[in-house]
């Protein structure tokens, strides 16, 4: 089952997972559909069931991450107090996701504080891993030429 593959939920209390799934809506989307756009109000959190999602920033759509693993989570802005999404999420191929409303997730997390703490620790790790992955794809600053000083 796809939810068992979600690293955020693996090994958590069964009751917590049941309540978490009870508030989720399964959604199918076509290639080219956007689940959200950068700057839109952040209301939902997503877990990939099947497909591929391109997360991109800015007007030119600089790709920052591709969500393509079953159980992978995205749309975290809604959970960490950001009022708007920081990226856009576009379906690269036909895609199925679980969509969870922020307010409902917060209620479940508050009802199960131990699982809620573990959930946010794992979310932090996920975001940290993505950040490091982004750093690896950026040109290394130490390899850049030192600026030439012409003196004063």
Number of C-alpha atoms within 10 A of each C-alpha: 8 15 18 14 15 18 16 23 19 15 11 15 12 11 11 19 17 10 17 17 16 11 14 18 13 14 13 14 17 14 14 14 16 16 16 20 19 18 13 13 15 23 20 22 20 21 24 26 24 20 20 22 28 21 24 20 16 13 7 7 13 13 15 16 18 16 21 17 17 21 24 20 22 22 24 20 19 22 19 12 10 13 14 17 20 22 23 23 26 23 21 19 16 15 20 20 26 22 21 22 17 19 13 15 21 13 13 17 20 12 13 15 12 13 21 19 13 15 18 15 12 16 19 15 13 16 14 12 12 14 13 10 13 13 11 10 9 8 9 9 8 7 7 8 7 8 6 6 6 5 4 3
